[in-house]
Amino acid sequence: MPAGGEAGRGWWLHPPAGEVALALAAALELPLSVAQVLCNRGFGELERARRFLEPRLAQLTPPTEMAGLQLGVDRLAHAVRRGELIGVFGDYDVDGVSAAAVLGDYLRACGATVRLRAARRDEGYGLHPAQARELVDAGARVLLLADCGTADRDAVEAATTAGADVVAIDHHRVLAGDWPGLALINPQRPDCGFAYKGLCSAGLAFYFTGALRRVLADERQQLPDPRAGLDLVALGTVADVAPLDGINRILVACGLARMAETTRPGLRELLRLADLEGRAVGAEDVAWRLGPRLNAPGRLGDAALALEALAERDVGRAVAAARRCDALNGERKALQERLLAEARAQLQAQGERSFHLVASEGWHPGVIGIVAGRLAGERRRPVAVVAIEGELGRGSVRSVPGLDLVEVLGASAGALLRFGGHAAAAGFSVERRQLPALAEALEQATAGRLAALEAPRLSVDAVVGLEIIDERLCAALARLAPFGMSNAEPVFAAAALEVLSARPVGTGHLALTLRQGEGRPQPAIAFGFNRPPPAVGERVDVAFVPELDTYRGRGPRLRVQALVPAGEGIGAGVAGHAVRGIG
């Protein structure tokens, strides 16, 4: 979240929870401000709060209502017993390769013969008929698909016709009509009674291996433990930006705890390369350090390297694959920065628009999605980035909160060859000659919809006094982790802080020292601060995340989310204010 505190971005101040928060703080021995956060998120009841703070695998919902699971597990158990070759195919993003590695690892540990395969970006998303036939021709009697298969009906039908049974583990939108394979395990199926719909493919793979173990346990004494795959489940779930609530919160919390002690040589090397060796790994580390390294091979060509880094047990090969992932991530960064600069120049020339479309030859299709996301965040407008090759363009689109891209692209379908995706992110293909018409169609489809949207508001959990910012508070807040989609980091606010110092650091960041009244000076950092800094002596309202500055053990600091002149943040908030000084 930017630290600029832009005009038009209001602050939503949660009303204080009062006696409920006080009782929760006393019962759980928490600072009052942390109890307030729990109440804000629906965990004001004591036992619900305990379960949230102490996620355990025993809390997982059994998969008895997961449509397709038992049928798929029974078929794989049959393949294990008979020694049939099992083809495991994963899509090329981190969720796909993580899920494929979880499945391949477990099946091999059960004694199965497995052929692992990852998709290539130049082949397109998911499984294609030629890939299905390749696996069947290699002798696979059953194909186990990870993070794909739901929409790949031609490929599933090709495999079935060639004599293989297809079991798909997926979480993408289910199309109307009959699915041609043996078993589709997807919580989005209309007939799926499993209540939690947020599982990604890596989480579903964990459930699958657990169910397979229960089936095989009837005839075997020694079976591998599915919990060994939780490190990869956490990787896939966080990297796929799945919601970190409910079941996913449990899986990710338990998986992150295992990750620092992983025995996978490739993952250990990736941790070392990401400066995470010997440290507790958080969801933010997966999102910003590990995920990009594992996504890079799929973005730039072949996800087989990422799959090898996660699934290979030969130390030399796994380490080499991890290092190549790291090198490709460096190449991805360079491509991305060049593309960003060129795209920003085009945006500048376009002026004010409701929908921005930029396009060029020579742009790598593997990074256009990242660039579209960056530009949409900067402009607070939907952005399409199109990589042109010959007479065709491949586009990636990112939206702003509240604007459904499927609706916008649907209204512009006359200028497109095809499109797909969901509300926040989508892709399309277009003829080069249609780009001007597409830009105009997207503008017309978006203008009215944008005008109807409310300006996004920054959610503030509590207004506090700076005297509560200490290591105890930071430790208590850490119990609410892992943070991510559906479990955002708690944001607090403080009013009328005096700016003692403000200086630029790094590239576009601002280091500050703030003080409230006659209290102690408080260090703060505002990442991506894109405005002139406040003057020394100025009074400001600040929304922030308290955190420990681990660099040289400097203690607590404020990570600024928004900074505005005094009275424009807290004074302009929309809900009842908490009492200043809440602890």
C-alpha positions in Angstrom: 0.0 0.0 0.0 1.5 3.4 -1.0 2.5 5.8 1.7 1.4 8.9 -0.2 -1.9 9.5 1.5 -3.4 10.7 -1.8 -6.3 13.1 -1.9 -9.6 11.3 -2.1 -8.4 8.2 -0.2 -10.3 8.3 3.1 -9.5 6.4 6.2 -12.0 3.9 7.6 -11.6 4.0 11.4 -13.0 0.9 13.1 -15.2 1.8 16.2 -13.7 0.6 19.5 -14.9 -2.9 20.7 -15.1 -1.6 24.3 -15.8 -4.3 26.9 -15.5 -7.2 24.5 -11.9 -6.2 23.6 -11.1 -5.6 27.3 -12.3 -9.1 28.2 -10.4 -10.7 25.3 -7.2 -8.9 26.2 -7.4 -10.0 29.8 -8.3 -13.6 28.9 -5.5 -14.0 26.3 -3.0 -11.7 27.9 -2.8 -9.5 24.9 -2.4 -5.8 24.5 -5.7 -4.1 24.2 -4.9 -2.9 20.7 -4.4 -6.5 19.5 -7.6 -7.6 21.1 -9.3 -4.7 19.2 -7.9 -6.1 15.9 -9.3 -9.6 16.7 -12.7 -8.1 17.4 -12.5 -6.1 14.1 -12.0 -9.4 12.2 -14.8 -11.3 13.8 -12.9 -13.1 16.6 -14.3 -11.4 19.6 -15.5 -14.7 21.1 -12.8 -16.3 23.3 -12.6 -19.8 21.8 -12.8 -18.5 18.2 -9.9 -16.1 19.0 -7.9 -19.0 20.6 -8.3 -21.1 17.4 -7.3 -18.2 15.3 -4.1 -17.5 17.3 -3.2 -21.2 17.5 -3.7 -22.7 14.1 -3.3 -26.5 14.1 -3.9 -29.3 11.6 -6.4 -30.9 13.9 -8.7 -27.9 13.1 -8.9 -28.8 9.4 -12.3 -29.6 8.0 -12.4 -33.3 6.8 -12.7 -33.6 3.0 -15.7 -35.9 3.1 -17.8 -33.5 1.1 -15.1 -32.8 -1.6 -16.7 -33.9 -4.9 -14.5 -36.2 -6.9 -11.9 -36.8 -4.2 -12.7 -40.4 -3.3 -13.0 -41.4 -6.9 -9.7 -39.9 -7.8 -7.9 -41.3 -4.7 -9.2 -44.8 -5.4 -7.9 -44.7 -8.9 -4.5 -43.5 -7.8 -4.4 -46.1 -5.1 -5.1 -48.7 -7.7 -2.2 -47.4 -9.8 0.2 -47.5 -6.9 -0.8 -51.1 -6.1 -0.4 -52.3 -9.7 2.8 -50.3 -10.4 1.2 -48.3 -13.3 3.1 -45.3 -14.6 1.5 -42.1 -13.3 1.9 -38.9 -15.3 1.8 -35.9 -13.0 1.4 -32.6 -14.9 1.5 -29.1 -13.3 0.8 -25.7 -14.6 3.7 -23.3 -14.9 3.1 -21.0 -11.9 4.2 -21.6 -8.3 0.9 -23.1 -7.3 1.1 -25.5 -10.2 4.7 -26.7 -9.7 4.2 -26.8 -5.9 1.1 -29.0 -6.2 2.8 -31.2 -8.8 5.8 -31.6 -6.5 3.6 -32.5 -3.5 1.8 -35.1 -5.5 4.9 -36.5 -7.2 6.9 -36.7 -4.0 4.1 -38.5 -2.1 3.4 -41.0 -4.8 7.1 -41.8 -5.2 7.4 -42.2 -1.4 4.5 -44.7 -1.7 6.6 -46.7 -4.2 4.8 -45.5 -7.4 6.4 -44.9 -10.7 5.9 -41.2 -11.6 6.7 -39.1 -14.6 6.7 -35.4 -13.7 6.0 -32.7 -16.3 5.4 -28.9 -16.0 3.7 -26.7 -18.6 5.7 -24.3 -20.7 4.5 -20.7 -21.2 5.1 -20.9 -25.0 2.6 -23.9 -25.0 0.0 -21.8 -23.1 -1.9 -22.3 -19.9 -2.8 -25.8 -18.7 -2.7 -29.1 -20.5 -2.9 -29.4 -24.3 -3.8 -32.5 -26.4 -0.2 -33.0 -27.6 1.1 -32.9 -24.0 -1.6 -35.4 -22.9 -0.7 -37.8 -25.8 3.0 -37.4 -25.0 2.4 -38.7 -21.4 0.2 -41.5 -22.6 2.6 -42.5 -25.3 5.3 -42.7 -22.5 3.2 -45.3 -20.8 1.1 -43.4 -18.3 -2.1 -45.2 -17.5 -3.4 -42.3 -15.3 -2.8 -38.6 -15.6 -2.9 -36.5 -12.4 -3.2 -32.8 -13.3 -2.2 -30.1 -10.8 -3.7 -26.6 -11.1 -5.2 -27.2 -14.5 -7.6 -29.5 -16.3 -11.0 -27.9 -15.5 -11.0 -26.0 -18.7 -8.7 -28.3 -20.7 -11.5 -30.5 -22.0 -9.9 -31.2 -25.4 -6.7 -32.4 -23.8 -8.6 -34.5 -21.1 -10.7 -36.0 -23.9 -7.5 -36.8 -25.9 -6.0 -38.6 -23.0 -9.1 -40.5 -22.2 -9.5 -41.6 -25.9 -5.8 -42.7 -25.8 -6.7 -45.0 -22.9 -5.6 -43.1 -19.8 -7.8 -42.1 -16.8 -7.5 -38.4 -15.9 -7.8 -37.0 -12.4 -7.6 -33.2 -12.2 -6.9 -31.2 -9.0 -7.8 -27.6 -9.7 -9.5 -24.5 -8.3 -10.3 -22.5 -11.4 -13.7 -21.6 -12.7 -15.8 -24.6 -13.7 -17.4 -24.4 -17.2 -20.9 -25.6 -18.0 -21.3 -29.1 -19.4 -19.9 -32.5 -18.7 -16.2 -32.9 -17.9 -14.7 -35.8 -19.9 -12.2 -37.2 -17.4 -12.5 -39.6 -14.6 -12.4 -37.3 -11.5 -12.4 -33.5 -11.2 -11.5 -32.4 -7.7 -12.3 -28.7 -7.7 -14.1 -26.8 -4.8 -15.7 -24.5 -7.4 -17.8 -27.4 -8.8 -21.5 -26.5 -8.3 -22.1 -30.0 -6.8 -19.1 -29.8 -4.3 -20.3 -29.7 -0.8 -16.9 -28.8 0.7 -17.7 -25.4 2.3 -14.3 -23.7 2.1 -13.8 -22.4 -1.5 -10.4 -20.7 -1.0 -8.1 -23.7 -1.4 -5.6 -23.4 -4.3 -4.2 -26.5 -6.0 -1.3 -27.0 -3.5 -3.8 -27.1 -0.6 -5.9 -29.5 -2.5 -2.9 -31.7 -3.2 -2.3 -31.9 0.6 -5.9 -33.1 1.1 -5.4 -35.6 -1.8 -2.3 -37.1 -0.3 -3.9 -37.4 3.1 -6.9 -39.2 1.6 -4.6 -41.5 -0.4 -2.8 -42.4 2.8 -6.0 -43.4 4.5 -6.9 -45.7 1.6 -3.5 -47.3 1.4 -3.3 -47.7 5.2 -5.7 -50.6 5.0 -3.0 -52.7 3.4 0.3 -51.2 4.4 2.1 -50.7 7.7 4.6 -48.0 6.7 3.4 -45.0 4.7 4.9 -41.5 4.2 3.5 -38.6 6.2 1.6 -36.1 4.0 2.7 -33.4 6.4 6.1 -33.5 4.8 4.6 -31.6 1.9 3.4 -28.7 3.9 6.4 -26.5 3.1 5.4 -26.7 -0.6 1.7 -26.2 0.2 2.6 -22.9 1.9 4.7 -21.8 -1.1 1.9 -22.5 -3.5 -0.8 -20.9 -1.4 1.0 -17.7 -0.7 2.4 -17.3 -4.2 -1.1 -17.8 -5.7 -2.4 -15.0 -3.5 -5.0 -17.3 -2.1 -7.0 -16.0 0.9 -5.1 -16.6 4.2 -8.2 -17.3 6.3 -9.8 -20.5 7.5 -8.2 -23.7 6.2 -5.5 -21.8 4.2 -4.4 -20.0 7.4 -3.8 -23.4 9.1 -2.0 -24.9 6.1 0.3 -21.9 5.6 1.1 -21.4 9.3 2.1 -25.0 9.6 3.9 -25.0 6.3 6.0 -21.9 7.1 7.0 -23.4 10.4 8.4 -26.4 8.5 10.1 -24.4 5.7 13.1 -23.2 7.7 13.9 -26.9 8.4 13.1 -28.3 5.0 15.2 -31.2 3.8 14.6 -30.4 0.1 18.0 -29.5 -1.3 16.6 -27.2 -4.0 14.4 -25.3 -1.5 17.2 -25.0 1.0 19.4 -23.4 -1.8 16.6 -21.0 -2.7 16.3 -20.0 1.0 20.1 -19.4 1.0 19.9 -17.3 -2.2 17.0 -15.3 -0.8 19.0 -14.6 2.4 16.4 -16.6 4.4 18.7 -19.4 5.5 18.4 -20.2 9.2 15.5 -17.7 9.7 11.9 -18.0 10.4 10.1 -17.7 7.0 7.0 -15.5 6.8 4.3 -15.2 4.1 5.9 -11.9 2.9 9.2 -13.8 2.3 7.4 -16.3 0.1 5.5 -13.5 -1.7 8.6 -11.2 -2.4 11.6 -13.5 -2.3 10.8 -17.2 -3.0 7.8 -16.8 -5.2 9.4 -14.6 -7.8 12.4 -17.0 -8.1 10.1 -19.9 -8.6 7.9 -18.1 -11.0 10.7 -16.8 -13.2 11.3 -20.0 -15.1 7.7 -20.3 -16.0 7.5 -16.6 -17.0 10.5 -16.8 -19.2 10.0 -20.2 -20.8 10.0 -23.5 -19.0 8.7 -24.2 -15.5 10.5 -27.5 -15.4 13.4 -25.8 -13.6 11.1 -24.7 -10.8 9.6 -28.2 -10.5 13.1 -29.7 -10.5 14.2 -27.3 -7.7 11.3 -28.4 -5.5 11.0 -32.1 -6.3 14.5 -33.3 -7.2 16.2 -35.2 -4.3 19.6 -35.4 -6.0 21.5 -32.6 -4.3 23.6 -31.6 -7.3 20.7 -31.4 -9.7 18.4 -29.7 -7.2 20.9 -27.0 -6.3 21.8 -26.4 -9.9 18.1 -25.9 -10.7 17.6 -23.5 -7.8 20.6 -21.4 -8.9 19.2 -21.3 -12.4 15.8 -20.1 -11.0 17.7 -17.4 -9.2 19.5 -16.3 -12.4 16.3 -16.3 -14.4 14.7 -14.1 -11.8 17.5 -11.6 -12.3 16.8 -11.7 -16.0 13.1 -11.2 -15.3 13.8 -8.1 -13.2 15.9 -6.5 -16.0 13.2 -7.3 -18.6 10.5 -5.9 -16.3 12.3 -2.6 -15.6 12.9 -2.0 -19.3 9.3 -2.7 -20.1 8.1 -0.5 -17.2 10.1 2.4 -18.4 8.8 2.1 -22.0 5.2 1.6 -20.8 5.3 4.6 -18.5 6.4 6.7 -21.4 3.4 5.6 -23.4 1.1 6.3 -20.4 2.5 9.8 -20.0 1.7 10.5 -23.7 -1.9 9.3 -23.2 -2.8 11.7 -20.5 -5.9 11.1 -18.4 -8.0 8.1 -19.4 -10.3 5.7 -17.6 -8.5 2.6 -19.1 -4.9 2.6 -20.2 -3.7 0.3 -23.0 0.0 0.2 -23.9 1.5 -2.1 -26.5 4.8 -2.7 -28.3 6.9 -5.3 -30.1 9.8 -6.8 -28.2 8.0 -7.0 -24.9 8.3 -10.4 -23.2 4.8 -11.9 -22.6 6.1 -13.5 -19.4 6.4 -10.1 -17.6 3.5 -8.1 -19.0 1.2 -9.2 -16.1 3.6 -7.9 -13.5 4.0 -4.6 -15.3 0.2 -4.2 -15.7 -0.2 -4.7 -12.0 2.5 -2.1 -11.2 1.0 0.5 -13.6 -2.5 -0.1 -12.4 -1.4 0.5 -8.8 0.5 3.7 -9.8 -2.3 5.1 -11.9 -5.3 3.8 -9.9 -6.7 2.9 -13.3 -7.1 -0.5 -15.1 -4.2 -1.1 -17.4 -3.7 -3.5 -20.3 -0.1 -4.3 -21.4 0.1 -6.0 -24.9 3.1 -7.8 -26.2 3.0 -7.7 -30.1 4.5 -10.4 -32.2 3.8 -10.1 -35.9 0.1 -9.4 -36.5 -1.0 -10.7 -33.1 -0.9 -9.3 -29.6 -1.1 -11.0 -26.2 -2.5 -8.8 -23.5 -2.5 -8.9 -19.7 -4.9 -6.7 -17.7 -5.0 -5.7 -14.1 -7.9 -3.9 -12.5 -8.6 -1.5 -9.6 -10.8 -2.5 -6.6 -14.5 -2.8 -7.5 -14.1 -2.9 -11.3 -14.8 -6.4 -12.9 -12.5 -7.0 -15.8 -14.7 -9.8 -17.1 -17.5 -7.4 -17.6 -15.3 -4.8 -19.2 -13.6 -7.3 -21.6 -17.0 -8.8 -22.4 -18.3 -5.4 -23.4 -15.2 -5.0 -25.7 -15.3 -8.6 -27.1 -15.9 -7.4 -30.6 -12.3 -6.1 -30.8 -10.8 -9.3 -29.3 -10.0 -12.8 -30.6 -10.5 -14.3 -27.1 -10.2 -13.4 -23.4 -10.4 -15.0 -20.0 -9.7 -14.4 -16.4 -11.5 -13.0 -13.4 -12.5 -9.7 -11.9 -9.0 -8.4 -10.9 -6.8 -10.0 -13.5 -7.4 -11.2 -17.0 -5.7 -11.9 -20.4 -6.6 -11.6 -24.0 -5.4 -12.0 -27.6 -6.0 -9.4 -30.2 -5.2 -8.7 -33.9 -2.6 -5.9 -34.1 -4.8 -3.9 -36.4 -7.6 -4.0 -33.8 -5.6 -2.3 -31.1 -6.9 1.3 -31.6 -10.5 0.0 -31.7 -9.8 -2.1 -28.6 -8.4 0.9 -26.7 -11.5 2.9 -27.5 -13.9 0.1 -26.6 -12.2 -0.5 -23.2 -12.3 3.3 -22.5 -16.0 3.4 -23.2 -16.8 0.2 -21.3 -14.8 1.5 -18.2 -15.7 5.2 -17.9 -19.2 4.8 -16.5 -18.2 1.9 -14.3 -15.3 3.8 -12.8 -17.5 6.9 -12.1 -19.8 4.7 -10.0 -17.0 3.4 -7.8 -16.3 4.8 -4.4 -12.7 5.9 -3.7 -10.9 3.1 -1.8 -10.5 3.7 1.9 -7.6 2.7 4.1 -8.9 0.5 6.9 -7.5 1.5 10.3 -7.9 -1.0 13.2 -7.4 1.5 16.0 -6.2 5.0 16.8 -3.4 4.6 19.3 -0.8 6.5 21.2 2.8 6.0 20.2 3.7 5.1 23.8 2.3 1.5 23.2 4.8 0.8 20.3 7.2 -1.7 21.8 8.6 -5.2 21.3 5.7 -6.8 23.3 3.2 -5.2 20.9 5.1 -6.4 17.8 5.4 -9.9 19.2 1.6 -10.0 19.9 0.8 -8.8 16.4 3.0 -11.5 15.0 0.6 -14.1 16.4 -2.0 -12.8 13.9 0.3 -13.8 11.0 0.5 -15.1 8.3 -0.7 -12.0 6.6 -2.0 -11.7 3.1 -5.3 -11.8 1.2 -8.3 -11.8 3.6 -5.9 -11.4 6.6 -4.2 -8.0 6.1 -1.6 -6.7 8.5 -3.2 -4.6 11.2 -3.0 -0.9 10.6 -3.0 1.6 13.4 -3.1 5.4 13.3 -1.8 8.2 15.5 -2.8 11.8 15.4 -1.0 15.1 15.2 2.6 13.7 15.3 5.4 16.2 15.1 8.0 15.6 12.3 11.4 15.7 13.9 13.3 14.6 10.7 12.5 13.4 7.2 15.2 12.3 4.7 15.1 10.3 1.5 16.7 6.8 1.6 17.2 4.2 -1.1 15.1 4.6 -4.2 11.9 6.5 -3.5 11.7 5.8 0.3 11.5 8.2 3.2 13.0 7.7 6.7 11.3 9.8 9.4 11.5 10.5 13.1 8.1 11.3 14.7 7.0 12.3 18.1 3.7 12.6 19.9 3.4 15.3 22.4 6.4 15.1 24.8 6.9 11.4 24.1 10.0 9.6 22.9 11.1 10.0 19.2 9.8 7.2 17.1 11.6 5.9 13.9 9.4 5.4 10.8 9.9 4.3 7.2 7.7 5.2 4.3 8.3 2.9 1.3 7.5 4.2 -2.1 6.8 7.8 -0.9 6.2 9.6 -4.1 5.4 13.1 -2.8 7.5 16.0 -1.3 8.4 15.1 2.3 6.8 16.8 5.2 8.7 19.7 6.7 10.4 19.4 10.0 8.0 20.7 12.7 4.9 19.9 10.6 2.1 18.0 12.4 0.8 14.9 10.6 -1.7 12.1 11.0 0.0 8.8 10.2 -1.4 5.3 9.5 1.2 2.6 10.1 2.1 -1.0 10.7 4.2 -1.5 13.8 7.2 -3.8 13.1 10.6 -4.8 14.4 13.4 -3.3 12.4 15.6 -6.4 12.2 18.5 -4.6 10.5 21.1 -4.4 13.2 18.5 -5.0 15.9 17.2 -1.5 16.0 13.9 -2.3 17.7 10.3 -1.2 16.8 9.5 1.2 14.0 6.5 2.4 12.1 6.0 1.2 8.5 4.0 4.1 7.2 0.9 3.3 5.1 -0.4 6.9 4.7 0.8 10.3 5.9 -1.4 13.4 5.7 -1.6 16.8 7.3 -3.0 16.6 10.9 -6.8 16.4 10.8 -7.0 15.1 7.3 -6.7 11.4 8.3 -8.1 10.8 11.7 -10.3 13.8 11.8 -11.8 12.8 8.4 -12.3 9.2 9.3 -15.7 7.7 8.7 -16.4 5.5 11.7 -16.3 6.2 15.4 -12.8 6.7 16.7 -11.0 4.6 19.3 -9.8 6.6 22.2 -6.3 7.9 21.7 -3.8 5.9 23.8 -5.6 2.5 23.5 -3.1 -0.2 24.5 
